[in-house]
């Protein structure tokens, strides 16, 4: 495992996609924690930055440190409770994009139960006896012959820790820049984890209107600019 050094991006302070009295939706950059860590040096995070102006804010879901993309935060008790139930009951729709090593094709369904490897935290491992159910649908949308990589759209049906990263690794196609699950050459192929929460859909916790948000990422644009072709 590569030694961890927390050096979160400082600009922009918050990339706000939408905000009202109940919720704030942001584009989280790779390298910034979703919520504060237990130690003081890991306090800087999306939630800490939002709390600088909205002190009652609480996280209702998270993205891994290296994962970028759409993140929603509740700003009051009613919103936090409602959004939390939507995520817990799997009423939200989440779509991710990943650049994976190797050339993939087609689409499929991954059903591999996961649990924490307690002797090697934070690693997650497949365990058909003690693991919790974990399912991911995937669709290959592009291949890059020059980079020998594939752009994969991912639809998580469950929300296990590191689920998308482990599932792609188990297919033999780890994500570029993954310091936990990729071999050294695949980790070194990108300065960041090439995993992005591209799309999020949920119901507004107060008005109940359907809310949809989407954003792109640097590695996706680079994939197409450097020879990517539609699959």
N, C-alpha and C positions, 0 to 999 in steps of 0.2 A: 504494500500500500504506500502511495506517495504521501510524504509528510504534509499535514494540513496547515495552510497559512491563510488566514482570513483577511482579505483585502478587497472589500466590497466597492463597487463603482459608486462614485459620489455625485456624478452628473448624468442624467437629471436626478434631483432629489427624489421626486416621484413622477412617474410617467402616467398621469391620470387619464383614463379613457372615459370615465363617467363618474359623477358624484352628485348626491343629493343629501337630504337630511338623514337617510336611513342606510345608505350603502356607498362604498367607494370601490370602483373597479380600476385596477392598475395593470400596466404591463410591467411585470417583474423582470428585471435583467438577470442574466446568468451571473452568479457570484454573490448575490445578495440573499441572505436568509429570509424566509417568509415570516418567522417569528423570532424573538430574542432567544439566544442560547442561555444556558445556565450560568456561564461565566461572563464577567463584565466585558471582556474583549469581544464577545459575540452578541452584544446588545443591539448593535445597529442591524436593522431589519426593515422589511416593508411595514410590519405592524408598529414598530417603534417610531418610524417616520410619520405614519398616519396619526399616531397618538400625540404627536407634537402639536397637532391642531384639533384632534378629536379624541380626547382622553378616555372615552368609554369604549373605543373600538376594540373588537375581538376578532380573532381569526375563525373562520368557519371551514376552511380547508387549507391545504398547504401545497407548495411546490418544492421539490428538492432544491438545495442550494444551487446546483449547476443548471437546473431547468429554468428556462425563461418562459414568459407568456402571461396569459390572462389569469388574474387573481382577484376575487371579490372579498371584501371585508365588511362585516356588519358594524354599524356605528352606534346602535342603541340596543337595549335588551330585546325588544320585540323583533327587530330585524335579525339579530344574532340567533335567537331561538328558532325563528322560521327558516332561515337559511341553513342552520345546522341540521334541522330535520330533513330538508330537501336533499342535502348531501348524504345523510345517513340512510335515507330511504331510497337512494339512487334515482331521484327524480330529476337530476340535472343531466345535461349532455356535455361530455368533454371529448375533444378531439385533439390529438397530439401529432406532431411531425418529428421524425427522427432520421438522422443520416446514419445508416448502419454499414458496417464493413462487409464487403463482398457484394456479389450481384444476386439479387433476389428476383422472384417473379410471382405474379398472381396475388392471391389473397388467401386468408385462412383464419382459423380460430385456435387460440392457444389456451389450454386448460391445464395449468400446472399449479398445484397448491404450494403456498410459500409459508415459511416461518423464519424467524430470526435465528441466525447462527450465534448462539449465546456466547460461545467461546471466541468468536471473531466478530463481535459487533462493530459496525452496523450492518455487516453482510446479511443478506437474505438468501435462503437456499430452498430448493425444491424438496418437499417432504410429503410423500403420499400418505403417511401415517398420522403425523402431527401437524402438518401444514394446514393453513386456512385456505378456503377456495379462492382461486384467482383466475380470472378469465380476461383475455384480450383478443379482440378482432383486429386484423391488420389487412392493409391493402398497399401493395407496392405501386407508387405513382410515378417513379422516375429511376433511371439508372445512369451512372456516370462512368463510362469506360475508362476515362483518364484517371479518375480518382479511385476506381474500382470500388464504388460505393452505391448504395441504393437509398432513395428517399421513400420512407414508409409512413403511411398515415395509420395512426393507432387509435382504436376505440376501446378504452378500458371499461369493462363491465363491472369490475370491482375496484377497490381503491387501496390495495396493499402497498406497503412501503417498498419502493424500488421495483414495483411490479413490471413496468415496461422495460426497464433495464435488464432485469433478470430474464424475462420472457424472450427478448430478442437474443440475449446471450445464449440461452438454451437452444435456440434455433440455429446457432452457429454464426450469428451475425450481430456481434456486440456493437454498441453505439460508439461512434468516434468521440474521443475525449473523456471516456468513462474511466475514472481512476480506480474504481472498485472492481468492475467486472470485465474490462477489456484487457487483452494482452498489451505489453508495452508499446508495440508498434501502432496499434489501433488507438491507444490512449494518446500517443504523441502526434497523431494525425490531425488533431485539432486543439487549439488553445482553450477550448471550453467544451462542456458536455453538449453534444449536438442533439438536444431534446428540447422541444418547444411546445407549450400548451397553446395551440393555435386558436382554439374556439371554445367558448363556454356559453351554455344556454341555461337559464334558470328563471323562476318566477319572482318578480319583485316582491319582497316580503311584506310590503304595505299595500300596494295597489294591485298586486297579483298579475300585473302585466308580464307577458313573456319578454325577457331581456336576452339579447344576443350580442356577443362581443367577439371580435377576431383581431389578430395582429400577426405580423410576420417577424422573422428573425434573420440576423446577418448570415448564418450558415445556409439557410434555405436559398437566399438570393445568390450566394456564392456557388451553391451546387448547380444552379441553372446557368449562371454566368460562365462557369468553367467546364462546360461541355455536357451538362445534364440533358437527358432526353426523356420524353414521356414514355412510360412503360406501356 
